[in-house]
Amino acid sequence: MENPKILYFVIPCYNEEEVLNITAEILKKKIENLLEKNKISKKSRILFVNDGSKDKTWSIIEELCNKNSVFQGIKLSRNEGHQNAVLAGLMTAKEYCDMAISLDADLQDDINVVDQFVEEHYNGNDIVYGVRSKRETDTFFKRFSAESFYKLLKVFGVEIVYNHADYRLMSKRALEGLAQFKEVNLFLRGIVPLIGYPSSVVTYERHERFAGESKYPLKKMLALAFDGITSFSIKPIRMISLIGVISFLVSIGILIYSLIANYLGNTITGWTSLACSIWALGGIQLLATGIIGEYIGKIYNETKERPKYFIEAFIKQ
């Protein structure tokens, strides 16, 4: 290949001291392998993004950068969350690369398919999605909840690639498109498909985490799922309106029933239905208020237009 392109790996890191050295070595070998095949430029780099880690993650990144120029490091001023860390890395890489691949530091995503990612890009695709072919390594609950999450997003009209997380290749043009999105509430899995440039899918099997523990517990997964729904769909608001109409029709039925019961002298029999109605309507009202409040909160955050991250340090050889 006459003019191989510059590839950047973007690796968000939060308390990854247990895996970082191993990850760095594996990624370095992958870069070397691609260089041998003349698939990428010698200017290709591995960019670690330290997302406010509380352990020795940043000192390890500094050490790696000092030992080998293939490594670069970004230190965010505080913990901004996985999505913002990925974005910070991609927006920094955009200035130097022709294509960037984002993946997690635990390397559960199979880097052996990176060759296919690069090949798909050279075939004319600006975005290449890494999609899990199966979820046999997951627990039943993790598999059920993840698959339900993707199906739920589809129901609510969110355009998303099924079983795709944040393992993807993006061209410089796609990164420039991503930079035009100004959302404070980031959900990259929903934003990237909206860019609309030519894309393809590469399937792979996910590995077990070889060290450390997951940085995405159930609480964070649920928060991400809720962000995905409320950031890309107004269907929950419309569902509230539908529930309101149904509740109104049911209340008319209860009113008719109560009048008939009163006329027949069986008013005591209506106590259970009345109590149930009060509790049901009260619950629906609280749920509706909560959902509306979530949307108002997102509007509040978006209107402030606060920066999504601050870069405290950037090590570039």
N, C-alpha and C positions, 0 to 999 in steps of 0.2 A: 504494500500500500504506500503510495507516494507521500501523501500528507495525512498521517494518522492524527486523530483529534486528541485534545487534552481532556482527560477524565479526572474528575474529583470524586472521591468517596466522602460522604458527609455522615459522621457518626455522632449522634447525640449521646452524651454521657452524664449519668447521675449516680454517684456512689458506685463506680465500676472498677475500683482498685483491684478486685479479685480476678477480673477477666481482661483488663486492658492490655497488659503485656502480651498475652496469648493472642488476643484479637489483632493487635498491631503486627505481630509476626506473620499471622495468616494473611492479612490484607497486603502486607509488603510482598509476600511471595506471589500473591495474585497479580499485583502490579508488575512484578518482574516477569511473570509468565506472559502477561499480555504484551509487555515490551518485546519479549523474545519473538512473539508471533507478529510483531509490528502492527498490532491492533490499536495501540494508543501512543501518544506523544511522550517523550522523556520529561515533559513538563507536568505530567500527571501527578496528583498528590492525594494524600489521605488527610482529611480535615476533621479533627476531633473538636466537639463543642461541649465544653464543661458547663453544665446547667446548674451552677450553684451547689456542687457536690460538697458534702461535709467530711469526706474522707481524703485520701491522698491522690484522688483522681487527677487533679490539676498538676501536682508535682510530677506525677508519672508522665503526663502529656509533655511537660517542659523537658523532662529528661529525654523522652523519645525524639523531640524536635531538635535537641542539641546533638544527638547521636547521628541522626539521619535527616537529610533535607527533604526526603519524601513525605515526612510528617509535618503537619501544621496544626496549630491549636488556637481555639477561641475560648476566652473565658467570659461568660456572662456575669454581670454585676450581682445577680441574685438568681434564685431558682424561678424560672419562668414557665416551667412545664414542658413536656415532651414536644408538643406541636410548635411552640415558639422556638425551642432549641433547634428543631429541624429547619424551621424557616430561617433562623439566623445563619445557620450553616449554608443553606442553599443560596441565600441572598449574597453572602460573602463569596462563595464559590463562583457565582454568576459572573463576577468581574474578571475571572481568570480562566474559566473552563469553557469547553465546547459542549460538554455533557456532564451531568452529576448523578451519582447514585446514592440515595439515602438508605441507610439500614441501621438497625440497632446494634449496640456494642456487644451484646451477648452472642451474636452470630448464630442465632437459631435459624435465621433465614439463610438458605444454602447459597454460599458465594460461588459455587461451581457453575451456577447459571448466569453469572456475570458475563461470561463470553457470549451467551445467547442474547443478553441485554444489548451488548455492544453491537452484535451482528444485526439485531433488529433495528437499531438506530441507523446503522449504515445502509439499511434497506429502505430508509426514508421515514422512519417513525420518530416523532418528537418525544413521545412518552411511551415507556415500556413498563407495564405493571407486572410485578411479581405476585402471582396468585397461588395460594396453597391448593395442591391437588387433593389432599385429604387431611383429616384431623385426628388420626389414630393415636398420636402422642398426647392429645389433650384428655383431661378427665371428662366424664360424661357431662358434668355441669358446665365446664368451660366450653365444650363442643356445642351443647344445647343452647347456651346463652349467646355464644358468638353467632351461630347460624340464625337464631331468632332475631338477633340485632340487625343483621343484613336484610332479612326478610321484612322486618318492621320498617326499616328505612325505605325499602321499595314500596311498601304499602302507602307510606306517607309521601311518596313521589320524589324522594331524594335520588339523584343520579349517582350511583356508586357501583364500583366493580366488586362483585361478590367474592368474598374470602381474600380480599386484598387489604393489607395494612398500610405501612409506609415504606415498603421495599419497592422502589421504582427508579427508573432512569428518566431524567428530563433533559432535553436539549437546552442550549442557551436561549433559543427562541421561546421555548416553553417556560423557562425560568423568568424571562422578561415579562411573559404574560402573567405568571403568578405574582410578580411584583406589583401588578396593577390592582390586585385585590386588596382592599383596605380594612377588611374585617378585623375587629379586635378578638371576637370569639372564633378562634381558628379551628377548623375541621378540615384538614388537608385532603382527606379521602373523598370529601364531597366537593372541594374547591377545584382540585386538579382536573377531574373530568369536564368541568365547565370551560376549561381553556379551549378544548375542541380541536386541537391539532391532531394529525394522524397518530394513531396509537396502536399498540399490540399487546398481547398477553404472553407471559412465559410462566409455565407452571413448575412447581417444585414441592418437595416435601420438607417440612420444618423439622429441625433437630431439637433434641432436649438441650436445655441450658447447661453448659459444661461447668459453670461455677457461679457463685453468688446466688441472688434470688431475684425474682421478677420485680420490676419497678411499676408494674401495672396491676395492683390488687383490685378486688371486686369493686371497691368504692370508686377508684379512678376509672375503671371500665364503664361503670354505670354513668358517671359524670360525662365521659366522652360520648356515650350513646345518646344521652339527653341533649348534649350540645349539638350533636349531629342532626337530631330531629328538629329542634327548635331553631337552628341556624339556617335550615334549608327548606322548611315546610311550614305552611300556616294551617295545615289540615287539623292539628289539634284544636285550634281556635274554632274552626268550622264544626268540629265534632261537638264542642261545647254548645254551639247554637242548635245542633241536631238533638242533643240530650235535653236542652231546654224545651224544645218543641214536644219531644216525647213525654217529658215530665208534665208539661201543661195538659196534654191529652189524658195522661193517667190521672191527673188531679181532677179533671172533669168527670172521669169515670167514678172516682172515689166520691165526689160530691153527689152524683146521681145515686150511687149505692147508699150513701149516708141518708139522703132524703127518703129513699124507699124504706130503709131500715127504721128510720124515725117514724114514718107513717104506720108501719106495721107493729110498732112498739117493741122492736128488737134492738134498741140503741146500744145496749151493753155489748152486743156482738161486734160492734165497730171499733172497739178500743184497740185491738191488736193491729188492725189495718191502719188506724190513725197513728199509732206509735211507730209502726214501720215506715209509714210515709214521712213522718217528721224526721226520723233518723236518716232515711234515704235522701231526702231533699237536702238536709243539712250537709251530708257528706258530699253530694254532688256540687253544692254551692262552694264548699271549701276547696274541692278539687279544681273547680272552674277558676276560682280566685287565684289558686296557686299557679295554674298554667298561664293565665293572663299575666300574673305577676312576673313569671319567668320571661315572657316576651318583653314586658316593660323594662325589666332589668337589663336585658340585652340591648334594647334601644338606648337606655341610659348609658351603658358602657360604650356603645358605638359612637354616640354623639360627643363624648369627651375626647375621642380620638387620641388617647394616650399611647405613647410608644410601646410596642410589644416586647421590646428587650433593649438592653444597653450592653455594648461590648466593652468590657473592662480592659482586656488585653488580647492582642492578636500576634501570634508567633508565626512569622513567615520567613523562610530562608530564601 
